[in-house]
Amino acid sequence: MKKIYFLTTVLFLGTSINAQITDFESFGLSPDSFDNGSGGGGDFVIGNTILSNFYDTTWSSWSGFAISNKTDSITAGWGNQYSSVNGSGADNSNNYAVYFEPGTITLNNSDVFSSFKITNTAYAAISMRDGDAFAKKFGSTVDANGVIDGTNGEDFFKVWIIVENAGATQKDSMEFFLADYRFADSTQDYILKTWEVIDLTSFAFDVVSIDFKMESSDNGPSWMNTPGYFAIDDIVYGQAGVNEKEEFTINAYPNPVKKIITVQGGKGALSLVDVNGNTIYSINHNEVTKIDMSIFSNGIYFLKLINDTGVGIQKIIK
């Protein structure tokens, strides 16, 4: 049996036709609580989106998605697995979803996905920041047992976002880093604490299904030590063609670039795409963004900025 919630919010993307946003605010939760599927309702259906949920009654465990409005951003450990890193949804909203592998998001009808917002959970972020009994402190050269782990402190935690079209005849993916300690300048190392936009319009086909795969630099013999969670909110979808917008110029310099490239002006979802069409870096841009290109190979890349005005694309040479 599926749990169905009907309320969604109407958006207007530039001159495009209207789209819908699943923001989870219609989901009925008591204050500071969560629903992990223990009631046996199965997948969550909110608007036209379906978020998978499986609850194992034998082990009292869940996978896929839970819906939460937990606000605890400071308590470490598994007991705080349902809180986002900032204790709220996107734009300080109440409700959001928490992911634990495996899980998928699909659509009820002929709509296509446009974007969603993502951030860390408090459980994963605090574990990476401080380490715990199972997972290492990011940036350290040793694992949780104090043994040199071969990373030289160049740690990362990322999610592969795997998408398909209708009929599953086309499939592609992009990676998004929830934490990255691989920068030549260590002051740029980060554990994500803000809600960031994942743009799904750069793929060569309309996206109707989203799957996820977590990856970390901290691993055991056959498992990932970093807690495999993230939080998600504001899933945008609409009719095919909703993403058609006017183009504009991105102000990015220097170009060609050897190390740091600066993107100046405007706001929106900024991504760096390689020549194969893979998104290798993305961030929520607000007037000024600096990207360390030294971690990428020499070659040709494309900067893409999407906002309510339109879409800006600029070729970058490194």
N, C-alpha and C positions, 0 to 999 in steps of 0.2 A: 504493500500500500504506500502511495506517495503522499507526502505532506504538501499541500498546495496553498500558496499565498498569492493574492492577485494584484496587490498594489505595486505599481512601479511609477517612476517619474518621467515625464516627457522632456527631452532635450531638443535643442535645435543646433545643428552643427553647420555654422556658416549659412550658405544658401542651400544646403542639402535638405532633403525631406526629413521629417521628424524621426528621432530614434528613441529608444527606451533605455532606462538605466535600472538595473537591479541593485538597490542600495541596502537591502535587508531591513529597512526601518519598519516595514509592514509585518515583520516576523514577530510574533508575540512572545516576549521573554520577560520574566520578572527582572527587577533591577539586579545588576551584577551577577548574572547567571549565564547558562549555556544550554544548548541542546545538542548532544552528540549522537543522537539516534537511539538511545537506550530504550525509548518508548516503543520501538519496533515499527516506526512509520516508514522506514526506508529512505529513498532519495528525497531531497528537498526540491520542490518545484516552486519557484518564485518568479512571478511574471511568466515569461516564456523560457526562462533558463532552468535547467535541471542540473543540480549539483549532487554527484553520487555520494551515498553514505552506506556503509556496511557496519553493523554492530554485532560483535561476536559475544553472545550471551554466556558462552562457556568461560571466556577469559575476561569478560566485562571490558572489552577493548573495542576501539572503533578505527575506521580508516575512511579516507575520502574527505568529507567536509563536516564540520560542526558549525553551528551558528552561535555567536557569542556577543555579550556586551560587558564582559569582564574588564575591570579597570586597573588591575594590579600590574603595574609596570616595573616593580622593584623586587619582587620575591623570586628567588632562584629556584630551579628544580622542576621536575615533572609535574608536581602538584599545581603548578601555574601554567599548564600547557594551553589554556584557552584564552590568554590575554595577548593583545597586540603589544608591540614594543613601547608604544606611546599611550596605551590604556584607552584607546578609542578607535572608532572607525575613521575613514577618510574625512577630512574637513571637520574633525571633531564631532562626527556623528556618533550615535550610540551603538548601533549594531554593525557587525561585520562577520565574515566567515573565516574559519581557521582550517588550514589544509594539513593532512597527514597522509603520506603516501600509502597506497595508490589512490588516485581519484581523478575524475573527469568532469568537465562542464560541457553540456550539450544544449541544443535548442529544441523547443517543442514544435516549431513550424518552419517556414521557409526563410526566416530572418537570418542574418549573418552577424558575427561578432565584429565589433569595432575596436574596443579597448577594455582594459580593467586596471584597477589600482592594486598595488602590492606593497607589503612591508614585512619586516621580521615579526616574529612573536617574541614576547618577553623571555620565554624559556630558552629559545635558541640564542637570542642576543646576549643574555647574561652569561650563558654557557660559553659562548665565544669570547666574551670580554674577560671573564674571570677563570674559566676552566671549571671542571667539576670532577666527580669520581670516575667518569667515563670518557669525557671529552677534554681536549687540550685547551689551554689559553692561546688564542690566536696571536701570532707574532712571536711565540716562543719556539725554541729549537727542539724542545722535548715534548713527548706525549703526556697523557694524564698520569702515567706511571713513572715519569721522570726519565724516560729512555729517549735518547736522540732519535728523532723520527725522519731525518733526511729532508725536511722541508726548508730548513734554514730560516724558519719563521715566515716564509712566503705563503701564507695560508689563504684559502678562499672558501666561500660557501655560495653556491649558485643553484638556480633552478633552470632546467631546460623546459621550455614551453613548446610543446609538440602539437601542431595543428593539422586538421584535415578539412577537406571540402565535403560537400554533399556527395554521398555515394562512396566516400573514402577512396577515390581514385587518385587524389593528390595529397601529399603529406610533406610537411616541412617543419623546421624548428628554429628557435632562437634561444640564446642563453641570457640570463639576467643575474647579475651578481648581488647577492644579499649581504655579502661581506667580501672585501678584497684587501689583502695585505701584501700584494706583489709589486707595488709601485717602487720605482727607483728612489723616489723621495718619500720616506716613511711618513711624513706629515700628511700625505694624501691617503694613507691607509684608513679604511672605514668599516664600520658595521652599520648597515642601513637602519635609520631611526625615523625616517619620514615615509609618507605614502607617495609612491612614484607611479607614473602612468606607463603601462605597457601597451604600445601601439600595435594593433594587429592588421593594419591596413597596408603594410609594406609587402605582404605576401602576394604571390602571383595569382592567387585564387581567393574566393570568398570563404572565410573560416566559419565552420558550423560546429566544430568539435575541438575542445582544448584538453590536452593531457599534460601531465607534469612528471618530471624526473629530477630528483634532488642529487646534488654532487658536492663533495667536500674534499679538502686536502687532508682531513683527519679521519682515518679509516682503520677498522680492525681487520681481521683475516677475511671476513665475508660480510661486513656491515659497515655502515657509516656511523662514526662516533658523534658527530655534531647532530643535535636534535633535528630531525627532518620535518620541520614545520615552517609554514609561513602564513600570513594573514592576507585576505583579499577583500576588496570592496568595489563598489561602483562599476559593475559589469555593464558595458554599453553594447547594445545590439540594435539592429533595425533592418530595413529592407535592403536588398542588394542595390548598390549604387549610392548608399548613404554617405560614403567616404569621398565622393567627388568634390573637389575644392579648387579654388584658384591657387596658382603658384606665386611665390614671392622669393626674393633673394635673401640668403643668409649672410650675415656679416661675420666671417670667420677668418682669423689671421694668426700667425703668418701662413702663407700657402704658396709654395711647398713648406712643410713643417718638419722639423727634426725631433722636437720634444713636446713642448706644450703648445696646444692650439687654443685660442680664445674665441668663443662664440659670444657675440655681443648684441643686445637688443632683443625685444620681444619676450614672449613667454610661451610655454607649451611643452609637448613631449618631444624631446630631442634624442635622436638615435644616430649611431655610427654604423654604417653598413659596408661590408666588404664587396668585392667585385662579383662574388657568387650570390649576392643577395642576402647573406646572413647578417643579422643584427648582432654586433659584437659588443656594443656598449649602449646603454640607454639611461636617461636621467630626466627628471622634471626640471626643465630649464626656466630660470627666472632672471631675465635681463643679462646676466653674465655667467658663463660656464667655461671652466678650463678643463681640458682633457689631456691627459698624459699619453701622448702617442708613442713614447719610447717603448711601451710594452707590446706594441704591435710591429709586425714585419714591414719592411719597406714595400711600397706598392701604392695602388689607387684605392681610395675609399670615398664614401659619400655620406655627408651630413644631411639628416632629414629632420625638419622641425614642423610639427603639426600643432595648430591651434585653431581658434574660432575664425581666424582670418583666412586660413588656407594651409597650403603645404609648401615649405621651402626646401629645396634640395641643392647642395653644392658639392662639387667634386673636390676632393682633397688629395694631394700628392705628398707622400712621405718618402 
